[in-house]
Amino acid sequence: MSLTYKIKSYETDIEDSSKTRVGFYVTDAQGNQLAVDKLVTTGSKSKQTIVTEASNAAQDEINDWASQFEVVGKTWNPDTNSIEN
């Protein structure tokens, strides 16, 4: 399943200034969308590194969300007990 990640926010956390909150909109091929935010310790990291770490931290949540759509829109064939495209 193809997913597109769009950065929706990138800001210093208001409760802990040593962390950056990065938000993503994740969209699948059918147009389903998930909004997810993650906190990353900032330090002297580049923005690219912070975004990468936030994306990695969100991966399990994104995978769980995406898996619920794996069979949506497909055809169930009761004769063969199989899911068809």
Biopython code that builds the backbone (N, CA, C, O; Angstrom):
import numpy as np
from Bio.PDB.StructureBuilder import StructureBuilder

atoms = [
    (1, "MET", "N", (0.842, -1.173, 0.000)),
    (1, "MET", "CA", (0.000, 0.000, 0.000)),
    (1, "MET", "C", (0.889, 1.238, 0.000)),
    (1, "MET", "O", (1.796, 1.376, 0.820)),
    (2, "SER", "N", (0.611, 2.106, -0.914)),
    (2, "SER", "CA", (1.396, 3.326, -1.051)),
    (2, "SER", "C", (0.860, 4.407, -0.100)),
    (2, "SER", "O", (-0.336, 4.697, -0.084)),
    (3, "LEU", "N", (1.750, 4.986, 0.676)),
    (3, "LEU", "CA", (1.374, 6.040, 1.616)),
    (3, "LEU", "C", (2.149, 7.313, 1.302)),
    (3, "LEU", "O", (3.324, 7.262, 0.940)),
    (4, "THR", "N", (1.482, 8.453, 1.444)),
    (4, "THR", "CA", (2.106, 9.759, 1.273)),
    (4, "THR", "C", (2.133, 10.456, 2.627)),
    (4, "THR", "O", (1.119, 10.519, 3.321)),
    (5, "TYR", "N", (3.296, 10.977, 2.998)),
    (5, "TYR", "CA", (3.477, 11.682, 4.273)),
    (5, "TYR", "C", (3.638, 13.164, 3.981)),
    (5, "TYR", "O", (4.541, 13.557, 3.243)),
    (6, "LYS", "N", (2.766, 13.990, 4.556)),
    (6, "LYS", "CA", (2.893, 15.434, 4.426)),
    (6, "LYS", "C", (3.088, 16.010, 5.824)),
    (6, "LYS", "O", (2.313, 15.715, 6.734)),
    (7, "ILE", "N", (4.116, 16.825, 5.994)),
    (7, "ILE", "CA", (4.379, 17.438, 7.299)),
    (7, "ILE", "C", (3.312, 18.506, 7.531)),
    (7, "ILE", "O", (3.181, 19.448, 6.750)),
    (8, "LYS", "N", (2.549, 18.346, 8.622)),
    (8, "LYS", "CA", (1.473, 19.295, 8.927)),
    (8, "LYS", "C", (1.879, 20.316, 9.977)),
    (8, "LYS", "O", (1.304, 21.402, 10.060)),
    (9, "SER", "N", (2.892, 19.950, 10.791)),
    (9, "SER", "CA", (3.360, 20.893, 11.820)),
    (9, "SER", "C", (4.778, 20.538, 12.233)),
    (9, "SER", "O", (5.214, 19.390, 12.137)),
    (10, "TYR", "N", (5.480, 21.562, 12.696)),
    (10, "TYR", "CA", (6.857, 21.421, 13.177)),
    (10, "TYR", "C", (7.065, 22.561, 14.150)),
    (10, "TYR", "O", (7.256, 23.706, 13.741)),
    (11, "GLU", "N", (7.028, 22.246, 15.467)),
    (11, "GLU", "CA", (7.072, 23.316, 16.451)),
    (11, "GLU", "C", (7.700, 22.842, 17.758)),
    (11, "GLU", "O", (7.678, 21.656, 18.086)),
    (12, "THR", "N", (8.255, 23.791, 18.489)),
    (12, "THR", "CA", (8.793, 23.499, 19.815)),
    (12, "THR", "C", (7.632, 23.149, 20.731)),
    (12, "THR", "O", (6.614, 23.840, 20.739)),
    (13, "ASP", "N", (7.778, 22.087, 21.497)),
    (13, "ASP", "CA", (6.735, 21.666, 22.420)),
    (13, "ASP", "C", (6.550, 22.730, 23.497)),
    (13, "ASP", "O", (7.532, 23.206, 24.068)),
    (14, "ILE", "N", (5.306, 23.109, 23.781)),
    (14, "ILE", "CA", (5.052, 24.176, 24.755)),
    (14, "ILE", "C", (5.310, 23.721, 26.195)),
    (14, "ILE", "O", (5.525, 24.563, 27.068)),
    (15, "GLU", "N", (5.295, 22.426, 26.460)),
    (15, "GLU", "CA", (5.535, 21.922, 27.809)),
    (15, "GLU", "C", (6.997, 21.579, 28.069)),
    (15, "GLU", "O", (7.431, 21.529, 29.220)),
    (16, "ASP", "N", (7.757, 21.343, 26.999)),
    (16, "ASP", "CA", (9.166, 20.963, 27.149)),
    (16, "ASP", "C", (9.941, 21.509, 25.955)),
    (16, "ASP", "O", (9.931, 20.921, 24.873)),
    (17, "SER", "N", (10.609, 22.633, 26.161)),
    (17, "SER", "CA", (11.286, 23.313, 25.052)),
    (17, "SER", "C", (12.473, 22.537, 24.492)),
    (17, "SER", "O", (13.058, 22.949, 23.490)),
    (18, "SER", "N", (12.837, 21.423, 25.122)),
    (18, "SER", "CA", (13.931, 20.609, 24.583)),
    (18, "SER", "C", (13.417, 19.606, 23.548)),
    (18, "SER", "O", (14.184, 18.804, 23.014)),
    (19, "LYS", "N", (12.102, 19.660, 23.269)),
    (19, "LYS", "CA", (11.512, 18.717, 22.319)),
    (19, "LYS", "C", (10.801, 19.463, 21.197)),
    (19, "LYS", "O", (10.321, 20.583, 21.373)),
    (20, "THR", "N", (10.750, 18.814, 20.051)),
    (20, "THR", "CA", (10.046, 19.346, 18.893)),
    (20, "THR", "C", (8.891, 18.419, 18.569)),
    (20, "THR", "O", (9.059, 17.201, 18.507)),
    (21, "ARG", "N", (7.724, 18.997, 18.362)),
    (21, "ARG", "CA", (6.547, 18.231, 17.953)),
    (21, "ARG", "C", (6.452, 18.296, 16.429)),
    (21, "ARG", "O", (6.404, 19.374, 15.836)),
    (22, "VAL", "N", (6.427, 17.124, 15.819)),
    (22, "VAL", "CA", (6.304, 17.027, 14.362)),
    (22, "VAL", "C", (4.996, 16.307, 14.061)),
    (22, "VAL", "O", (4.723, 15.240, 14.611)),
    (23, "GLY", "N", (4.203, 16.893, 13.193)),
    (23, "GLY", "CA", (2.930, 16.296, 12.814)),
    (23, "GLY", "C", (2.917, 15.942, 11.346)),
    (23, "GLY", "O", (3.506, 16.634, 10.515)),
    (24, "PHE", "N", (2.241, 14.861, 11.043)),
    (24, "PHE", "CA", (2.117, 14.394, 9.661)),
    (24, "PHE", "C", (0.651, 14.159, 9.315)),
    (24, "PHE", "O", (-0.152, 13.786, 10.170)),
    (25, "TYR", "N", (0.317, 14.385, 8.046)),
    (25, "TYR", "CA", (-0.894, 13.839, 7.455)),
    (25, "TYR", "C", (-0.405, 12.682, 6.602)),
    (25, "TYR", "O", (0.444, 12.858, 5.728)),
    (26, "VAL", "N", (-0.939, 11.508, 6.857)),
    (26, "VAL", "CA", (-0.578, 10.328, 6.076)),
    (26, "VAL", "C", (-1.806, 9.957, 5.258)),
    (26, "VAL", "O", (-2.898, 9.794, 5.801)),
    (27, "THR", "N", (-1.621, 9.825, 3.956)),
    (27, "THR", "CA", (-2.729, 9.525, 3.053)),
    (27, "THR", "C", (-2.413, 8.263, 2.279)),
    (27, "THR", "O", (-1.300, 8.092, 1.783)),
    (28, "ASP", "N", (-3.404, 7.369, 2.175)),
    (28, "ASP", "CA", (-3.201, 6.154, 1.388)),
    (28, "ASP", "C", (-3.727, 6.356, -0.031)),
    (28, "ASP", "O", (-4.233, 7.428, -0.363)),
    (29, "ALA", "N", (-3.608, 5.335, -0.859)),
    (29, "ALA", "CA", (-3.975, 5.426, -2.278)),
    (29, "ALA", "C", (-5.472, 5.662, -2.476)),
    (29, "ALA", "O", (-5.880, 6.174, -3.518)),
    (30, "GLN", "N", (-6.295, 5.294, -1.490)),
    (30, "GLN", "CA", (-7.740, 5.494, -1.594)),
    (30, "GLN", "C", (-8.192, 6.843, -1.037)),
    (30, "GLN", "O", (-9.379, 7.166, -1.082)),
    (31, "GLY", "N", (-7.261, 7.623, -0.516)),
    (31, "GLY", "CA", (-7.593, 8.938, 0.019)),
    (31, "GLY", "C", (-7.903, 8.958, 1.506)),
    (31, "GLY", "O", (-8.234, 10.014, 2.046)),
    (32, "ASN", "N", (-7.806, 7.815, 2.185)),
    (32, "ASN", "CA", (-7.980, 7.788, 3.639)),
    (32, "ASN", "C", (-6.827, 8.555, 4.266)),
    (32, "ASN", "O", (-5.691, 8.464, 3.802)),
    (33, "GLN", "N", (-7.117, 9.312, 5.323)),
    (33, "GLN", "CA", (-6.088, 10.169, 5.906)),
    (33, "GLN", "C", (-6.007, 10.003, 7.427)),
    (33, "GLN", "O", (-7.021, 9.881, 8.115)),
    (34, "LEU", "N", (-4.780, 10.002, 7.919)),
    (34, "LEU", "CA", (-4.483, 9.932, 9.349)),
    (34, "LEU", "C", (-3.644, 11.145, 9.719)),
    (34, "LEU", "O", (-2.713, 11.509, 9.001)),
    (35, "ALA", "N", (-3.981, 11.768, 10.843)),
    (35, "ALA", "CA", (-3.145, 12.842, 11.399)),
    (35, "ALA", "C", (-2.441, 12.263, 12.616)),
    (35, "ALA", "O", (-3.079, 11.701, 13.506)),
    (36, "VAL", "N", (-1.117, 12.403, 12.649)),
    (36, "VAL", "CA", (-0.334, 11.852, 13.754)),
    (36, "VAL", "C", (0.760, 12.842, 14.130)),
    (36, "VAL", "O", (1.377, 13.455, 13.259)),
    (37, "ASP", "N", (1.000, 12.997, 15.440)),
    (37, "ASP", "CA", (2.039, 13.893, 15.953)),
    (37, "ASP", "C", (2.977, 13.101, 16.852)),
    (37, "ASP", "O", (2.545, 12.205, 17.577)),
    (38, "LYS", "N", (4.258, 13.435, 16.802)),
    (38, "LYS", "CA", (5.249, 12.796, 17.667)),
    (38, "LYS", "C", (6.207, 13.849, 18.202)),
    (38, "LYS", "O", (6.510, 14.835, 17.531)),
    (39, "LEU", "N", (6.681, 13.618, 19.435)),
    (39, "LEU", "CA", (7.679, 14.488, 20.062)),
    (39, "LEU", "C", (9.055, 13.863, 19.909)),
    (39, "LEU", "O", (9.229, 12.659, 20.095)),
    (40, "VAL", "N", (10.023, 14.691, 19.568)),
    (40, "VAL", "CA", (11.398, 14.248, 19.400)),
    (40, "VAL", "C", (12.297, 15.196, 20.190)),
    (40, "VAL", "O", (12.113, 16.412, 20.140)),
    (41, "THR", "N", (13.269, 14.643, 20.918)),
    (41, "THR", "CA", (14.250, 15.476, 21.603)),
    (41, "THR", "C", (15.064, 16.208, 20.545)),
    (41, "THR", "O", (15.615, 15.593, 19.632)),
    (42, "THR", "N", (15.131, 17.524, 20.680)),
    (42, "THR", "CA", (15.712, 18.364, 19.632)),
    (42, "THR", "C", (17.239, 18.342, 19.634)),
    (42, "THR", "O", (17.852, 17.981, 18.629)),
    (43, "GLY", "N", (17.859, 18.724, 20.750)),
    (43, "GLY", "CA", (19.319, 18.788, 20.796)),
    (43, "GLY", "C", (19.858, 19.666, 19.680)),
    (43, "GLY", "O", (19.294, 20.717, 19.377)),
    (44, "SER", "N", (20.941, 19.235, 19.075)),
    (44, "SER", "CA", (21.534, 19.993, 17.966)),
    (44, "SER", "C", (21.266, 19.292, 16.638)),
    (44, "SER", "O", (22.044, 19.424, 15.693)),
    (45, "LYS", "N", (20.177, 18.556, 16.569)),
    (45, "LYS", "CA", (19.834, 17.787, 15.364)),
    (45, "LYS", "C", (19.315, 18.702, 14.261)),
    (45, "LYS", "O", (18.760, 19.768, 14.525)),
    (46, "SER", "N", (19.507, 18.266, 13.029)),
    (46, "SER", "CA", (18.967, 18.997, 11.881)),
    (46, "SER", "C", (17.464, 18.751, 11.794)),
    (46, "SER", "O", (16.950, 17.798, 12.379)),
    (47, "LYS", "N", (16.774, 19.600, 11.075)),
    (47, "LYS", "CA", (15.335, 19.421, 10.878)),
    (47, "LYS", "C", (15.049, 18.085, 10.200)),
    (47, "LYS", "O", (14.085, 17.403, 10.546)),
    (48, "GLN", "N", (15.877, 17.717, 9.244)),
    (48, "GLN", "CA", (15.689, 16.445, 8.544)),
    (48, "GLN", "C", (15.788, 15.272, 9.521)),
    (48, "GLN", "O", (14.987, 14.340, 9.449)),
    (49, "THR", "N", (16.751, 15.309, 10.423)),
    (49, "THR", "CA", (16.913, 14.243, 11.409)),
    (49, "THR", "C", (15.721, 14.194, 12.357)),
    (49, "THR", "O", (15.243, 13.110, 12.691)),
    (50, "ILE", "N", (15.238, 15.345, 12.790)),
    (50, "ILE", "CA", (14.090, 15.413, 13.692)),
    (50, "ILE", "C", (12.847, 14.836, 13.003)),
    (50, "ILE", "O", (12.107, 14.057, 13.603)),
    (51, "VAL", "N", (12.626, 15.216, 11.759)),
    (51, "VAL", "CA", (11.465, 14.705, 11.016)),
    (51, "VAL", "C", (11.595, 13.200, 10.805)),
    (51, "VAL", "O", (10.610, 12.471, 10.926)),
    (52, "THR", "N", (12.797, 12.731, 10.492)),
    (52, "THR", "CA", (13.018, 11.295, 10.312)),
    (52, "THR", "C", (12.724, 10.538, 11.602)),
    (52, "THR", "O", (12.060, 9.502, 11.570)),
    (53, "GLU", "N", (13.202, 11.035, 12.724)),
    (53, "GLU", "CA", (12.958, 10.379, 14.010)),
    (53, "GLU", "C", (11.468, 10.374, 14.349)),
    (53, "GLU", "O", (10.955, 9.382, 14.865)),
    (54, "ALA", "N", (10.777, 11.467, 14.066)),
    (54, "ALA", "CA", (9.335, 11.522, 14.328)),
    (54, "ALA", "C", (8.587, 10.525, 13.442)),
    (54, "ALA", "O", (7.673, 9.839, 13.899)),
    (55, "SER", "N", (8.979, 10.457, 12.196)),
    (55, "SER", "CA", (8.363, 9.487, 11.275)),
    (55, "SER", "C", (8.589, 8.062, 11.757)),
    (55, "SER", "O", (7.666, 7.247, 11.747)),
    (56, "ASN", "N", (9.799, 7.763, 12.176)),
    (56, "ASN", "CA", (10.109, 6.426, 12.691)),
    (56, "ASN", "C", (9.291, 6.118, 13.947)),
    (56, "ASN", "O", (8.807, 4.998, 14.115)),
    (57, "ALA", "N", (9.137, 7.104, 14.823)),
    (57, "ALA", "CA", (8.375, 6.916, 16.052)),
    (57, "ALA", "C", (6.892, 6.673, 15.780)),
    (57, "ALA", "O", (6.214, 6.012, 16.566)),
    (58, "ALA", "N", (6.396, 7.204, 14.677)),
    (58, "ALA", "CA", (4.982, 7.065, 14.324)),
    (58, "ALA", "C", (4.695, 5.802, 13.510)),
    (58, "ALA", "O", (3.532, 5.471, 13.276)),
    (59, "GLN", "N", (5.730, 5.102, 13.080)),
    (59, "GLN", "CA", (5.550, 4.015, 12.115)),
    (59, "GLN", "C", (4.596, 2.911, 12.561)),
    (59, "GLN", "O", (3.774, 2.466, 11.759)),
    (60, "ASP", "N", (4.672, 2.455, 13.802)),
    (60, "ASP", "CA", (3.759, 1.403, 14.260)),
    (60, "ASP", "C", (2.306, 1.868, 14.198)),
    (60, "ASP", "O", (1.427, 1.125, 13.763)),
    (61, "GLU", "N", (2.065, 3.090, 14.632)),
    (61, "GLU", "CA", (0.708, 3.648, 14.595)),
    (61, "GLU", "C", (0.204, 3.767, 13.157)),
    (61, "GLU", "O", (-0.953, 3.462, 12.868)),
    (62, "ILE", "N", (1.077, 4.208, 12.269)),
    (62, "ILE", "CA", (0.715, 4.349, 10.858)),
    (62, "ILE", "C", (0.436, 2.984, 10.237)),
    (62, "ILE", "O", (-0.541, 2.826, 9.504)),
    (63, "ASN", "N", (1.275, 2.009, 10.519)),
    (63, "ASN", "CA", (1.075, 0.659, 9.975)),
    (63, "ASN", "C", (-0.238, 0.053, 10.467)),
    (63, "ASN", "O", (-0.966, -0.565, 9.690)),
    (64, "ASP", "N", (-0.545, 0.227, 11.756)),
    (64, "ASP", "CA", (-1.812, -0.280, 12.310)),
    (64, "ASP", "C", (-3.000, 0.370, 11.612)),
    (64, "ASP", "O", (-3.966, -0.306, 11.258)),
    (65, "TRP", "N", (-2.925, 1.679, 11.418)),
    (65, "TRP", "CA", (-3.998, 2.409, 10.751)),
    (65, "TRP", "C", (-4.151, 1.923, 9.312)),
    (65, "TRP", "O", (-5.265, 1.637, 8.873)),
    (66, "ALA", "N", (-3.053, 1.827, 8.580)),
    (66, "ALA", "CA", (-3.108, 1.445, 7.169)),
    (66, "ALA", "C", (-3.634, 0.027, 6.979)),
    (66, "ALA", "O", (-4.310, -0.254, 5.989)),
    (67, "SER", "N", (-3.329, -0.869, 7.919)),
    (67, "SER", "CA", (-3.724, -2.266, 7.753)),
    (67, "SER", "C", (-5.242, -2.453, 7.770)),
    (67, "SER", "O", (-5.745, -3.435, 7.224)),
    (68, "GLN", "N", (-5.974, -1.533, 8.384)),
    (68, "GLN", "CA", (-7.422, -1.684, 8.424)),
    (68, "GLN", "C", (-8.080, -1.479, 7.058)),
    (68, "GLN", "O", (-9.246, -1.829, 6.873)),
    (69, "PHE", "N", (-7.339, -0.917, 6.103)),
    (69, "PHE", "CA", (-7.902, -0.658, 4.778)),
    (69, "PHE", "C", (-7.424, -1.663, 3.721)),
    (69, "PHE", "O", (-7.763, -1.526, 2.545)),
    (70, "GLU", "N", (-6.647, -2.665, 4.125)),
    (70, "GLU", "CA", (-6.062, -3.597, 3.155)),
    (70, "GLU", "C", (-7.098, -4.331, 2.310)),
    (70, "GLU", "O", (-6.839, -4.610, 1.140)),
    (71, "VAL", "N", (-8.247, -4.648, 2.863)),
    (71, "VAL", "CA", (-9.252, -5.400, 2.113)),
    (71, "VAL", "C", (-10.452, -4.558, 1.691)),
    (71, "VAL", "O", (-11.318, -5.042, 0.964)),
    (72, "VAL", "N", (-10.513, -3.306, 2.137)),
    (72, "VAL", "CA", (-11.633, -2.443, 1.777)),
    (72, "VAL", "C", (-11.627, -2.213, 0.268)),
    (72, "VAL", "O", (-10.606, -1.844, -0.312)),
    (73, "GLY", "N", (-12.780, -2.435, -0.358)),
    (73, "GLY", "CA", (-12.913, -2.229, -1.798)),
    (73, "GLY", "C", (-12.590, -3.452, -2.631)),
    (73, "GLY", "O", (-12.774, -3.438, -3.848)),
    (74, "LYS", "N", (-12.108, -4.517, -1.991)),
    (74, "LYS", "CA", (-11.815, -5.744, -2.710)),
    (74, "LYS", "C", (-13.054, -6.635, -2.701)),
    (74, "LYS", "O", (-13.994, -6.396, -1.944)),
    (75, "THR", "N", (-13.048, -7.647, -3.535)),
    (75, "THR", "CA", (-14.184, -8.548, -3.672)),
    (75, "THR", "C", (-13.938, -9.840, -2.917)),
    (75, "THR", "O", (-12.866, -10.435, -3.018)),
    (76, "TRP", "N", (-14.942, -10.272, -2.154)),
    (76, "TRP", "CA", (-14.881, -11.556, -1.461)),
    (76, "TRP", "C", (-15.552, -12.592, -2.350)),
    (76, "TRP", "O", (-16.704, -12.421, -2.749)),
    (77, "ASN", "N", (-14.835, -13.664, -2.659)),
    (77, "ASN", "CA", (-15.379, -14.753, -3.467)),
    (77, "ASN", "C", (-15.687, -15.920, -2.527)),
    (77, "ASN", "O", (-14.776, -16.620, -2.085)),
    (78, "PRO", "N", (-16.969, -16.129, -2.224)),
    (78, "PRO", "CA", (-17.321, -17.205, -1.301)),
    (78, "PRO", "C", (-17.098, -18.601, -1.883)),
    (78, "PRO", "O", (-16.974, -19.570, -1.133)),
    (79, "ASP", "N", (-17.046, -18.711, -3.211)),
    (79, "ASP", "CA", (-16.805, -20.020, -3.828)),
    (79, "ASP", "C", (-15.403, -20.509, -3.588)),
    (79, "ASP", "O", (-15.176, -21.707, -3.416)),
    (80, "THR", "N", (-14.449, -19.581, -3.573)),
    (80, "THR", "CA", (-13.052, -19.950, -3.365)),
    (80, "THR", "C", (-12.543, -19.549, -1.986)),
    (80, "THR", "O", (-11.391, -19.809, -1.638)),
    (81, "ASN", "N", (-13.418, -18.909, -1.199)),
    (81, "ASN", "CA", (-13.020, -18.380, 0.115)),
    (81, "ASN", "C", (-11.768, -17.529, 0.016)),
    (81, "ASN", "O", (-10.811, -17.708, 0.770)),
    (82, "SER", "N", (-11.793, -16.598, -0.931)),
    (82, "SER", "CA", (-10.612, -15.753, -1.117)),
    (82, "SER", "C", (-11.014, -14.316, -1.423)),
    (82, "SER", "O", (-12.119, -14.028, -1.884)),
    (83, "ILE", "N", (-10.073, -13.443, -1.146)),
    (83, "ILE", "CA", (-10.233, -12.015, -1.433)),
    (83, "ILE", "C", (-9.586, -11.759, -2.783)),
    (83, "ILE", "O", (-8.443, -12.151, -3.018)),
    (84, "GLU", "N", (-10.325, -11.098, -3.671)),
    (84, "GLU", "CA", (-9.833, -10.829, -5.024)),
    (84, "GLU", "C", (-9.765, -9.333, -5.254)),
    (84, "GLU", "O", (-10.523, -8.570, -4.655)),
    (85, "ASN", "N", (-8.859, -8.915, -6.120)),
    (85, "ASN", "CA", (-8.736, -7.490, -6.464)),
    (85, "ASN", "C", (-9.866, -7.041, -7.341)),
    (85, "ASN", "O", (-9.922, -5.873, -7.726)),
]
sb = StructureBuilder()
sb.init_structure("model")
sb.init_model(0)
sb.init_chain("A")
sb.init_seg("    ")
for serial, (resi, resn, name, xyz) in enumerate(atoms, 1):
    if name == "N":
        sb.init_residue(resn, " ", resi, " ")
    sb.init_atom(name, np.array(xyz, "f"), 0.0, 1.0, " ", f" {name:<3s}", serial, name[0])
structure = sb.get_structure()
